[in-house]
Structure formats: structure tokens, C-alpha cells
Amino acid sequence: MVLSLWSCSDSGEPLIKGCMNTNACNYSDENTHEDGSCSVEDCHGTCGGNAVADNCGVCDKDSTNDCDVDCNDEWGGEAVEDECGKCGGNNSSCVNYSTEIQPILSSNCTLCHGGAGGLTLTSYTNLISGAVVIAGNSQGSLLIKKLRGTAPLDRMPQGEDPLDESTINLIEIWIDEGARNN
């Protein structure tokens, strides 16, 4: 009796060494034997590359100042948001409550809501109380819903023509800027 030993190469299948990990970027389904060569993509998408993202998520940069990206997404830039949320602004773009919003309310709303109707719109303090105005959220504020006619019951001002779109937009901007008492 003859005892013979055989190997994989004797089986007729070629021995193809390479990466067999399907999660690796250099995987090949033709490989028949793992050879430890599996690689991953670096932050540039290069298979087996060595670029790394810094602590700010920027690929191949060295951020020494905890994410030196300004509000314009410029690396090393100095632009900052003003109080109105405008990048590089000087607060001059903010909608002003006392000169822009209260005059709208006084001429369109306080005839009914100056102490009657369950709502007083004659002062900032009265306007901000409750859910009438939710600072930073114009779409959730009852005032905007009433002006647009999307709240239950009547659109405001009741029995009058609706406020024009630009006026409602101005009030929305003021609310979204934080409904400041400026």
C-alpha cells in the first residue's frame, strides 16, 4: 500500500493569496488564502493610505486651535456670527423689536389685543409670555400661526386683510433671531 500526501495545490485549485476580508478596500473574491494584507481607506479614500482626520474632522490638517474653522468654513478664518446669526455680521442686520416689530403690532393688533381678547400685545413682556412667541422658533410660535391662518379658529388680524408676506416674514426673522428686546 502506498500512502500519498497531497496539498491544496494538488487539488487542481490555484493558491491565490490576498485579502479575504469583505470589509477591506483591497478584498478580492478570487483570493483563496488570507495573507494578512487587508487594508482600509484613509480619510482621502485612498486604499491603504496614511492620511488621517484631525480632531476637527479635517483630513490631513493639523488643528492646533480646536477646530480653526470659522463660520464661513474657512480654515484659519476669523469670521464669527453676530447676535442675529449672520456670519461676519455686525448686528446691523438684526430685526429690531422696538422700531420694526412693535409698530407692526401697534398698527395691526393692539386695537383688539391691547388689553382685551385674552392677549395683550402692547409690550415686549406681554408678547413673550406663553407660547405666543417662542424665541428661535417662528414656525412653532402662535403669533405666526395666527398671522398665516394655520392655527385653529380665525386668522389674524380678525376681519381685516391679512398682513402682507414681507411683514410676516420680518416677524418670523425677528423670532428666529431669538425674539430679542432690542
ZIUR-V699207 format. One record per run of one state. SS is the DSSP state (H for helix, E for strand, L for the rest). FROM is the first residue (numbers start at 1). TO is the last residue. If there is no record, write none. Layout:
# ZIUR-V699207
SS,FROM,TO + SS,FROM,TO
This chain:
# ZIUR-V699207
L,1,7 + H,8,11 + L,12,16 + E,17,18 + L,19,32 + E,33,34 + L,35,40 + E,41,41 + L,42,46 + E,47,47 + L,48,52 + E,53,53 + L,54,58 + E,59,59 + L,60,68 + E,69,69 + L,70,74 + E,75,75 + L,76,80 + E,81,81 + L,82,86 + E,87,87 + L,88,96 + H,97,108 + L,109,113 + E,114,114 + L,115,119 + E,120,120 + L,121,123 + H,124,128 + L,129,137 + H,138,140 + L,141,141 + H,142,148 + L,149,164 + H,165,176 + L,177,182
